[in-house]
Amino acid sequence: MRLLSRSRPGFPAISRYDDCGQAVCVRASAVEYKGYLIEAFEEWPRRWFANVRRLDDQAIPGMQFPSLRTFSVRPSKAAAIEFAKKVIDALPLV
Protein backbone atom coordinates (compact mmCIF):
# COMPACT_ATOMS: atom_id res chain seq x y z
CA MET A 1 0.00 0.00 0.00
CA ARG A 2 1.33 3.44 -0.98
CA LEU A 3 0.01 6.81 0.19
CA LEU A 4 -0.49 9.26 -2.64
CA SER A 5 -1.09 12.37 -0.57
CA ARG A 6 -1.50 13.44 3.03
CA SER A 7 -4.71 14.93 4.35
CA ARG A 8 -4.82 18.68 4.79
CA PRO A 9 -6.75 20.85 7.27
CA GLY A 10 -9.71 20.96 4.84
CA PHE A 11 -10.38 17.24 5.58
CA PRO A 12 -9.98 15.74 2.09
CA ALA A 13 -9.58 11.99 1.85
CA ILE A 14 -6.15 10.42 1.64
CA SER A 15 -5.70 8.43 -1.56
CA ARG A 16 -3.70 5.22 -1.74
CA TYR A 17 -3.43 2.11 -3.88
CA ASP A 18 -4.94 -1.18 -2.77
CA ASP A 19 -3.26 -4.55 -3.33
CA CYS A 20 -4.58 -4.63 -6.91
CA GLY A 21 -3.17 -1.21 -7.79
CA GLN A 22 -6.56 0.53 -7.70
CA ALA A 23 -6.75 3.99 -6.11
CA VAL A 24 -8.93 3.99 -3.00
CA CYS A 25 -9.91 6.67 -0.51
CA VAL A 26 -9.29 6.63 3.20
CA ARG A 27 -11.51 8.56 5.60
CA ALA A 28 -9.58 11.28 7.42
CA SER A 29 -10.01 14.39 9.54
CA ALA A 30 -7.75 16.82 11.36
CA VAL A 31 -7.77 18.82 14.59
CA GLU A 32 -5.34 21.26 16.18
CA TYR A 33 -4.07 20.62 19.72
CA LYS A 34 -1.38 22.52 21.68
CA GLY A 35 0.46 23.74 18.57
CA TYR A 36 0.18 20.43 16.73
CA LEU A 37 -2.02 19.22 13.89
CA ILE A 38 -3.49 15.75 14.46
CA GLU A 39 -4.58 14.02 11.25
CA ALA A 40 -6.64 10.92 12.06
CA PHE A 41 -7.24 8.48 9.23
CA GLU A 42 -8.89 5.10 8.76
CA GLU A 43 -6.40 2.99 6.85
CA TRP A 44 -8.66 -0.09 6.89
CA PRO A 45 -12.16 -0.53 8.35
CA ARG A 46 -12.05 0.12 12.13
CA ARG A 47 -8.25 0.62 12.00
CA TRP A 48 -7.57 4.26 12.81
CA PHE A 49 -4.14 5.89 13.09
CA ALA A 50 -2.98 9.48 13.47
CA ASN A 51 -0.22 11.66 12.08
CA VAL A 52 1.00 14.38 14.45
CA ARG A 53 2.76 17.45 13.03
CA ARG A 54 3.90 20.70 14.59
CA LEU A 55 2.06 23.68 13.17
CA ASP A 56 5.30 25.69 12.96
CA ASP A 57 7.07 22.86 11.05
CA GLN A 58 9.85 22.72 13.67
CA ALA A 59 11.17 19.35 14.83
CA ILE A 60 9.10 17.60 17.50
CA PRO A 61 10.92 17.75 20.86
CA GLY A 62 13.17 14.71 21.24
CA MET A 63 12.95 13.91 17.51
CA GLN A 64 14.63 15.10 14.32
CA PHE A 65 11.43 15.46 12.32
CA PRO A 66 8.38 17.77 12.45
CA SER A 67 5.90 14.89 12.26
CA LEU A 68 5.26 11.39 13.56
CA ARG A 69 2.71 8.63 13.05
CA THR A 70 1.06 6.73 15.84
CA PHE A 71 1.52 3.05 15.10
CA SER A 72 -1.03 1.91 17.66
CA VAL A 73 -4.31 0.95 15.97
CA ARG A 74 -7.46 2.52 17.43
CA PRO A 75 -11.07 1.43 16.76
CA SER A 76 -12.42 4.91 15.99
CA LYS A 77 -11.45 8.38 14.83
CA ALA A 78 -12.11 9.81 18.30
CA ALA A 79 -9.91 7.14 19.92
CA ALA A 80 -7.06 7.85 17.47
CA ILE A 81 -7.27 11.58 18.19
CA GLU A 82 -7.36 11.03 21.97
CA PHE A 83 -4.34 8.72 21.75
CA ALA A 84 -2.44 11.31 19.67
CA LYS A 85 -3.24 13.94 22.34
CA LYS A 86 -1.72 11.65 24.97
CA VAL A 87 1.38 11.29 22.79
CA ILE A 88 1.63 15.08 22.51
CA ASP A 89 1.16 15.50 26.28
CA ALA A 90 3.98 12.99 26.90
CA LEU A 91 6.49 14.83 24.67
CA PRO A 92 9.37 16.59 26.45
CA LEU A 93 8.93 20.33 26.93
CA VAL A 94 11.29 22.63 25.08
N, C-alpha and C positions, 0 to 999 in steps of 0.2 A: 504494500500500500504506500502511495506517495502523496503527500500534500501538495496541492497546486498553489494555494494561497492561504494566508492567515486571515482570520476574521478581523474586522475593523470595528471601531466604536459604533458604527451604524447598524450592527448586527447582521451583516450578510452571512450566508452559509459558507462554510469552508468546502471547497471542492477537492476531491481526491479520486484516484482510480481504484476500482475494486479488483479482485483477483483475475477477472477476465479482461481488464484493461478499459472497462467502461467508466466514464466519469460519473460520480455519484455525489450527492450533497450530504453534508453533516450538519445537524442542528447546532447552532452556537449562539451565545449571547455574551455581553461584556458588562462589567461594572467597575467603577473606580473605588479604591479603598486605600486610605493612608498613603497617597502618592503613588499607588500602583494601579495598573489596569489588569483585571482578572478576566480572562477570556475562557469561559466554560464551553465545552463542546462535547457532543455525543458521537464518539467514534464508531460505536456499534450500538445496537439497541440496549438500553439500560447500562451502558458503559461510558460514564462521564469522566472527563479529565479537565484540567485547567492549565492554561498558560498564564504566567504571572510576569508582568513587565513593568519596569519603572516608567513613570510618565515623563521623566526628564531624560530618559535614555542613558542614564549613568549606570555603572555596574552595580548589581545587587550587592549589598554588604556581605563580605565573606566569599564572594564569587568574582569571576573575571568577566561575566557577561551581564547584560541588562535584562535578560529574561530567563525563565526556567519553566519547566513543565512538571506538573505533579504526575508521578507515575502510579499513584494509588487510585485504583478504579473506584468510582462512587456510583450509587444507583440512580442519582437524579442530578439535575442541574443545580438545585439549591444545595445539595450535599457537596458537590464539587466546589462550589463557590465558598461555602463555609470552611471546607478543608483548606482551600487556598488562603483564606483569611488567617487561619491558624498558622500556616506556613509563614505568612508575612509577619504575624505577631511574634514568631519564634526567631526571626532574623536578628542578627546582632545590630545594635544601634551604632550609628556613625557619628 
